[in-house]
């Protein structure tokens, strides 16, 4: 048993057991520090670069997103400000996956609030929940616009009343948080206003107020707001007209001068005024035979007494026939046996003709061209001789006149309208602007690679320092101390076979020194390392 234990203790073990307690503690601390530093460097090298996944999230959305990330075993960091961070290589993938799941839903609550109605809810609470749901749905609709980061909608809906005079119109207020560097055009603001007003019954568009995050009023309740929108439309129409004329000029001149040898600009003055005119014109009287008869009236009267004799009978008793007066009175012929008295006849003829009248309603079109100002610059034509030398010359007056005529015909030049054309022939400055390239050390890929290299070099330097600056010197001192102890132990004879090499030092000292010296050496050995003395005594007891 003793021999086996003695054989299992090598020189290194004897040296470790023989070291003072302070050296043992220092060696243990150094090894532990080395292991901890190596583990920390390894973990730091494996830590991914975190980027922002979502910012300013509500607690409900944050919990749902974190749950989805945990299901996919994706590491994350969540700060108190509502910023959720994931590894940089997972940002875009996670955003797409969260969008497919409808996350984040945003802080606004929509009509899903109506799905959790409890039994016994009062009518007032139902109305409040409905208004909250409507506000949330409207906010979600506004947030679908590209420039809007978030939106809040506040509705002021009055209580219904049976008195018509006391009825009030609802109103709305919209607060927008725009993305950095983004702005809304007048048309987009108008679309938000009409979206809100169309979603709430009896809400006029003038009752909707839109404000951005900086407190700027984006909407206007003035009735002339549509005129401001029309100004932007007019400006866009003018730009389209001018660009169309420029394209026409370049298309007609490029085959002659070349693609890079002509520049043209057109300024168009357009009239957007709206004019309506209604005129009623009466022409002079026309000849009667060419005019249309409107009405014809004839009046004839006869004064006098006429006695006619005849045989009494049925014919004589009949009422007289209505008198008719011919235009030309024939000569009276008295029948035999009759008496005729003289008569007076009068005839009137009235003819009314239609009067010629013209009613004209004229409305001039908007956007008519009043004047065109055209400026064209052409480069000097160049030619290459047989030796490959390139020469240029200015255009002649005849060539300039031809180009001018082409431009006038292309744009519909009108001198009466006041159009003007200025043609200039000059050599172009074809110096190309050289954009300096970004140095390699400023490129993002190079910076990222340098960071990775620095990280690994730092880890390698730390490992090398621990190996060659801490561990190697410690083991070197241990080895040297072990070698010196081995030499000392080799010069000492064994006290006993069962004591082995542990008591050899005392045997050598007994042979060469006096009893007092040996006693002091044994005391010192028992004081420095009592384990060895205890082992020797134990072996003596077992031996006996």
C-alpha positions in Angstrom: 0.0 0.0 0.0 2.8 2.4 0.9 4.9 1.4 -2.1 2.0 2.1 -4.4 1.3 5.5 -3.0 5.0 6.4 -3.2 5.3 5.3 -6.8 2.2 7.3 -7.9 3.8 10.7 -6.7 6.0 12.1 -9.4 8.6 14.8 -9.0 6.1 17.5 -10.1 3.6 16.3 -7.5 6.3 16.4 -4.8 7.3 19.9 -5.9 3.6 21.1 -5.7 3.1 19.5 -2.3 6.4 21.1 -1.2 5.5 24.7 -2.3 4.4 27.2 0.3 0.7 28.0 0.7 1.1 31.5 -0.8 2.8 30.2 -4.0 0.1 27.6 -4.3 -2.6 30.2 -4.0 -0.9 32.5 -6.5 -0.6 29.6 -9.0 -4.3 28.7 -8.6 -5.3 32.4 -9.1 -3.1 32.7 -12.2 -4.5 29.5 -13.8 -8.1 30.6 -13.0 -7.5 34.1 -14.4 -6.1 32.6 -17.6 -9.0 30.3 -18.1 -11.5 33.1 -17.4 -9.7 35.5 -19.8 -9.6 32.9 -22.5 -13.3 32.2 -22.1 -14.2 35.9 -22.1 -12.2 36.5 -25.3 -13.8 33.6 -26.9 -17.3 34.7 -26.0 -16.5 38.3 -27.0 -15.3 37.0 -30.4 -18.5 35.0 -30.8 -20.8 37.9 -29.8 -22.8 39.2 -32.8 -23.2 42.8 -33.8 -26.6 43.9 -32.7 -28.7 46.3 -34.8 -32.1 47.9 -34.2 -35.1 45.8 -35.3 -37.9 48.0 -34.1 -37.9 51.3 -32.1 -40.6 52.9 -30.0 -42.7 49.8 -29.7 -45.5 49.5 -27.3 -45.4 46.9 -24.5 -48.0 44.7 -26.2 -46.1 44.6 -29.5 -42.8 44.2 -27.8 -44.1 41.1 -26.0 -45.5 39.6 -29.1 -42.3 40.2 -31.1 -40.1 38.8 -28.3 -42.2 35.7 -28.1 -41.8 35.1 -31.9 -38.0 35.6 -31.6 -37.8 33.1 -28.7 -39.7 30.5 -30.8 -37.1 30.9 -33.5 -34.1 30.9 -31.1 -33.0 34.3 -32.2 -31.0 36.3 -29.6 -32.2 39.8 -28.8 -31.8 42.8 -26.6 -34.6 45.0 -25.4 -34.1 48.4 -23.8 -36.4 50.4 -21.7 -37.0 52.9 -24.4 -38.8 50.3 -26.5 -35.9 49.6 -28.8 -35.5 45.9 -29.8 -32.1 44.8 -31.2 -31.2 41.6 -32.9 -28.0 40.4 -34.7 -27.1 42.4 -37.7 -27.4 39.5 -40.1 -30.9 38.7 -38.9 -32.5 42.2 -39.1 -34.0 42.1 -42.6 -35.0 38.4 -42.3 -36.8 39.1 -39.0 -38.6 42.1 -40.3 -40.0 40.1 -43.2 -41.1 37.3 -40.9 -42.7 39.7 -38.4 -44.5 41.5 -41.2 -45.9 38.2 -42.4 -47.3 37.6 -38.9 -48.8 41.1 -38.8 -46.3 42.4 -36.2 -45.9 45.0 -34.8 -49.6 46.0 -34.9 -48.9 49.4 -33.5 -50.2 51.1 -30.4 -53.6 51.9 -31.9 -56.4 49.4 -31.2 -58.9 48.8 -34.0 -62.3 47.1 -34.3 -60.9 44.0 -32.6 -61.7 45.9 -29.4 -65.4 45.3 -30.1 -64.7 41.5 -30.1 -64.1 41.5 -26.3 -67.3 43.1 -25.2 -68.4 41.9 -21.8 -71.9 41.1 -20.7 -73.6 44.0 -19.0 -71.6 46.7 -20.7 -73.3 50.1 -20.5 -74.3 52.1 -23.6 -71.8 54.8 -22.7 -68.9 52.3 -22.6 -70.0 50.8 -25.9 -70.0 54.2 -27.5 -66.5 55.0 -26.1 -65.2 51.6 -27.3 -66.6 52.2 -30.8 -65.0 55.7 -30.9 -61.6 54.2 -29.8 -61.9 51.5 -32.4 -62.7 54.0 -35.1 -59.8 56.2 -34.2 -57.5 53.2 -34.2 -58.6 52.0 -37.7 -58.2 55.5 -39.1 -54.7 55.8 -37.6 -53.8 52.5 -39.1 -55.0 53.7 -42.5 -53.0 56.9 -42.3 -49.9 55.0 -41.2 -49.9 53.0 -44.5 -48.6 56.1 -46.3 -44.8 55.9 -47.0 -43.9 59.2 -45.3 -45.8 58.6 -42.1 -44.1 56.7 -39.3 -47.0 56.9 -36.9 -50.4 58.7 -36.5 -52.9 59.4 -33.9 -56.5 60.4 -34.6 -58.8 62.2 -32.2 -62.5 62.3 -33.0 -65.0 64.8 -31.4 -68.4 63.3 -32.1 -71.3 65.2 -30.5 -74.3 63.5 -28.9 -77.3 63.1 -31.3 -80.2 65.3 -30.6 -83.8 65.6 -32.0 -83.6 69.4 -32.2 -82.3 70.4 -35.6 -81.1 73.8 -34.4 -78.9 72.2 -31.7 -77.2 69.6 -34.0 -73.4 70.0 -34.2 -71.0 68.7 -36.8 -68.3 66.2 -35.7 -64.7 67.2 -36.0 -61.3 65.4 -36.0 -57.6 66.1 -35.2 -54.8 64.1 -36.7 -51.2 64.2 -35.3 -48.6 62.7 -37.7 -45.0 61.6 -36.9 -43.1 61.7 -40.2 -40.0 59.8 -41.0 -36.7 61.7 -40.8 -36.2 63.8 -43.9 -39.7 63.2 -45.2 -42.5 65.7 -45.9 -46.1 65.6 -47.1 -47.3 67.4 -50.2 -50.5 69.4 -50.3 -52.2 66.6 -52.2 -51.3 64.0 -49.6 -52.6 66.2 -46.8 -55.8 66.7 -48.7 -56.2 62.9 -49.1 -55.8 62.4 -45.3 -58.4 65.1 -44.7 -60.9 63.6 -47.1 -60.1 60.1 -45.7 -61.0 61.1 -42.2 -64.1 63.2 -43.2 -65.4 60.4 -45.4 -65.1 57.9 -42.6 -67.3 59.8 -40.1 -70.9 60.6 -40.9 -71.8 64.3 -41.4 -68.2 65.4 -40.9 -67.1 68.2 -43.3 -63.6 68.3 -44.6 -63.1 71.8 -43.1 -63.5 70.2 -39.6 -60.4 68.0 -40.0 -57.1 69.4 -38.6 -53.7 67.8 -39.5 -50.6 68.6 -37.5 -47.1 67.0 -37.7 -44.7 66.2 -34.9 -43.1 69.6 -34.9 -46.5 71.4 -34.4 -46.7 72.6 -38.0 -50.3 73.0 -39.3 -50.5 71.0 -42.5 -54.2 71.4 -43.3 -56.2 74.5 -43.9 -59.9 75.1 -43.4 -60.1 77.9 -46.0 -62.4 77.5 -48.9 -59.7 78.5 -51.2 -57.5 75.5 -50.4 -58.5 73.9 -53.7 -57.1 76.9 -55.5 -53.7 76.3 -53.9 -53.8 72.7 -55.1 -54.7 74.0 -58.5 -51.6 76.2 -58.6 -49.4 73.1 -58.1 -51.3 71.4 -60.9 -50.8 74.4 -63.2 -47.1 74.4 -62.5 -46.8 70.8 -63.3 -48.7 71.3 -66.6 -46.4 74.2 -67.6 -43.4 71.9 -66.9 -44.8 69.2 -69.1 -45.5 71.6 -71.9 -41.9 73.0 -71.7 -40.4 69.5 -71.6 -42.4 68.4 -74.6 -41.2 71.3 -76.6 -37.6 70.7 -75.6 -37.9 67.0 -76.6 -39.3 68.0 -80.0 -36.3 70.4 -80.6 -33.7 67.8 -79.6 -35.4 65.1 -81.6 -35.2 67.2 -84.8 -31.7 68.5 -84.3 -29.9 65.4 -82.9 -29.6 63.7 -86.3 -27.8 66.8 -87.6 -25.7 67.8 -84.6 -25.3 64.6 -82.6 -26.7 63.5 -79.3 -24.3 65.5 -77.1 -24.1 68.6 -79.3 -27.4 70.4 -78.7 -29.0 71.9 -75.7 -32.5 73.5 -75.7 -34.7 75.3 -73.1 -38.2 76.6 -73.6 -40.2 79.0 -71.3 -43.9 78.9 -71.9 -46.3 81.6 -70.7 -49.8 80.1 -70.3 -53.1 81.7 -69.5 -55.1 79.9 -66.9 -57.8 82.5 -66.5 -61.4 81.2 -67.0 -63.7 83.5 -69.1 -67.3 82.9 -69.8 -69.3 85.3 -72.1 -73.0 85.2 -73.1 -74.2 87.6 -76.0 -77.6 88.2 -77.5 -77.3 89.8 -81.0 -80.2 91.4 -83.0 -79.7 91.8 -86.8 -81.3 94.5 -88.9 -84.8 93.9 -90.5 -84.7 91.6 -93.5 -86.8 91.9 -96.7 -90.4 90.6 -96.2 -90.0 87.9 -98.8 -87.0 86.4 -96.9 -88.3 86.8 -93.4 -90.3 84.2 -91.5 -93.9 85.2 -90.7 -94.7 85.1 -87.0 -98.4 86.1 -87.2 -101.0 87.4 -89.8 -104.2 89.3 -88.8 -106.9 90.5 -91.2 -109.9 92.8 -90.3 -112.8 93.7 -92.6 -115.9 95.9 -91.8 -119.0 96.9 -93.9 -121.6 99.6 -93.1 -125.0 100.0 -95.0 -128.5 98.5 -95.6 -129.5 96.1 -98.4 -133.1 95.1 -99.2 -133.6 92.0 -101.2 -137.1 91.0 -102.5 -138.2 87.5 -103.0 -141.0 85.0 -102.8 -141.9 84.3 -99.2 -141.2 80.8 -98.1 -138.6 78.6 -96.5 -135.7 80.3 -98.2 -136.8 83.7 -97.1 -137.1 82.7 -93.5 -133.5 81.5 -93.1 -131.0 83.7 -91.3 -128.8 85.8 -93.4 -125.4 84.5 -94.5 -122.4 86.2 -92.9 -121.3 89.0 -95.0 -117.9 88.8 -96.8 -116.2 91.8 -98.3 -114.1 91.2 -101.3 -110.9 93.1 -101.7 -112.2 94.4 -105.0 -115.8 95.6 -104.9 -117.5 94.6 -108.1 -120.0 96.9 -109.6 -123.4 96.6 -108.1 -126.0 95.2 -110.4 -129.5 95.6 -109.3 -131.8 92.8 -109.9 -135.2 93.7 -111.2 -137.6 94.3 -108.5 -135.0 95.0 -105.7 -133.9 98.1 -103.9 -130.2 98.5 -103.0 -128.8 101.1 -100.6 -125.2 102.3 -100.7 -122.6 100.5 -98.3 -119.2 101.4 -96.8 -116.4 98.6 -96.7 -113.1 98.7 -94.6 -110.3 96.1 -94.5 -107.1 95.8 -92.3 -104.2 93.4 -92.8 -101.5 93.1 -90.1 -98.4 90.8 -90.7 -95.8 90.2 -87.9 -92.3 88.9 -88.9 -89.8 87.1 -86.7 -86.8 89.2 -85.6 -83.3 87.7 -86.1 -81.6 87.0 -82.7 -78.3 85.2 -81.9 -77.5 84.0 -78.4 -73.8 83.2 -78.1 -72.2 81.5 -75.0 -68.4 81.5 -75.1 -66.0 79.9 -72.6 -62.3 80.3 -73.3 -60.1 77.2 -72.5 -57.6 77.3 -69.6 -53.9 76.8 -70.2 -53.7 78.5 -73.6 -50.2 79.4 -74.7 -49.7 83.2 -74.8 -45.9 83.3 -75.6 -43.0 81.0 -76.1 -39.3 81.9 -75.4 -36.9 79.4 -77.0 -33.1 79.2 -76.5 -31.0 76.7 -78.4 -27.3 76.1 -78.2 -25.5 73.9 -80.7 -21.9 72.7 -80.6 -19.4 73.3 -83.4 -19.5 70.4 -85.9 -16.3 68.3 -85.9 -14.7 66.3 -88.6 -11.8 63.8 -88.8 -9.2 63.9 -91.6 -7.3 61.1 -93.2 -4.6 61.3 -90.5 -7.1 60.9 -87.7 -6.9 64.6 -86.6 -10.2 66.0 -85.3 -11.0 69.5 -86.2 -14.1 71.7 -85.5 -15.6 74.7 -87.2 -18.6 77.0 -86.5 -21.8 76.7 -88.5 -22.2 79.0 -91.4 -25.0 81.6 -91.6 -27.0 79.4 -94.1 -26.7 76.4 -91.7 -27.9 78.5 -88.8 -30.8 79.7 -90.8 -31.8 76.1 -91.6 -31.6 75.1 -87.9 -33.6 78.1 -86.9 -36.3 77.3 -89.5 -36.4 73.7 -88.3 -36.9 74.8 -84.7 -39.7 77.3 -85.6 -41.6 74.7 -87.6 -41.2 72.2 -84.7 -42.6 74.4 -82.0 -45.2 76.2 -84.1 -43.5 79.6 -83.9 -45.9 82.5 -84.1 -44.6 86.1 -84.4 -48.0 87.6 -83.8 -48.2 85.8 -80.5 -44.8 87.4 -79.5 -42.7 84.2 -79.6 -38.9 84.6 -79.6 -36.1 82.3 -80.6 -32.4 82.7 -79.8 -29.9 80.3 -81.5 -26.3 80.2 -80.4 -23.4 78.3 -82.0 -20.5 77.8 -79.7 -17.9 75.2 -78.8 -18.9 73.0 -75.9 -16.7 72.5 -72.9 -16.4 68.7 -72.8 -14.3 68.4 -69.7 -15.6 65.5 -67.7 -15.9 65.9 -64.0 -13.9 63.1 -62.4 -15.6 62.0 -59.2 -12.9 60.9 -56.7 -13.2 57.3 -55.7 -13.6 56.5 -52.1 -10.4 55.3 -50.5 -10.2 51.7 -49.6 -9.7 52.5 -46.0 -13.0 54.5 -46.0 -15.1 51.9 -47.6 -17.7 50.2 -45.3 -16.6 46.7 -46.2 -13.0 47.5 -45.5 -13.9 49.0 -42.1 -15.9 45.9 -41.2 -13.1 43.6 -42.2 -10.6 45.7 -40.2 -12.8 45.5 -37.1 -13.0 41.7 -37.4 -9.2 41.4 -37.9 -8.6 43.7 -35.0 -10.9 41.6 -32.8 -9.1 38.3 -33.7 -5.7 39.9 -33.3 -6.7 41.1 -29.9 -7.9 37.6 -28.9 -4.6 36.1 -30.3 -2.6 38.7 -28.4 -4.4 37.9 -25.2 -3.9 34.2 -25.6 -0.2 34.7 -26.4 0.3 37.0 -23.4 -1.3 34.4 -21.1 0.7 31.5 -22.5 4.1 33.1 -22.7 3.8 35.8 -20.1 1.9 34.1 -17.3 1.7 30.3 -17.7 5.1 29.6 -19.2 7.1 31.6 -16.6 5.1 30.0 -13.7 5.7 26.5 -15.0 9.3 27.4 -15.7 9.9 28.4 -12.1 8.1 25.3 -11.0 10.2 23.1 -13.2 13.4 24.8 -12.0 12.4 24.4 -8.4 11.5 20.8 -9.0 14.9 20.2 -10.6 16.8 21.7 -7.7 14.8 19.6 -5.2 15.5 16.5 -7.3 19.2 17.2 -7.0 18.9 17.6 -3.3 16.8 14.5 -2.9 19.3 12.5 -5.0 22.2 13.3 -2.7 20.4 12.1 0.4 20.4 8.4 1.3 17.1 6.7 2.1 16.3 6.5 5.8 14.1 3.5 5.3 12.8 1.5 2.4 9.2 2.4 3.2 10.0 6.1 3.5 11.1 6.3 -0.1 12.4 9.4 -1.5 10.4 11.6 0.9 13.0 11.0 3.8 16.2 10.8 1.8 17.2 14.3 2.7 17.2 13.5 6.4 19.4 10.4 5.9 22.0 12.4 4.0 22.1 15.1 6.6 22.5 12.5 9.4 25.5 11.1 7.7 27.3 14.3 7.3 26.1 16.5 10.2 25.8 16.2 13.9 22.7 15.2 15.7 21.7 18.8 16.5 21.8 19.8 12.9 19.7 16.8 11.9 17.2 17.7 14.6 16.9 21.3 13.4 16.5 20.1 9.8 13.7 17.7 10.8 11.9 20.5 12.7 12.2 22.8 9.7 10.9 20.1 7.4 7.9 19.4 9.7 7.2 23.1 9.9 7.4 23.7 6.1 5.4 20.6 5.0 3.9 18.6 7.8 2.2 16.3 5.2 5.5 14.6 4.4 6.3 14.0 8.1 2.8 12.7 8.6 3.3 10.3 5.7 6.6 9.0 7.0 5.2 8.4 10.5 2.1 6.7 8.9 4.4 4.4 6.9 6.4 3.6 10.0 3.3 2.6 11.9 2.1 0.5 9.0 5.5 -1.2 8.7 5.6 -2.1 12.3 
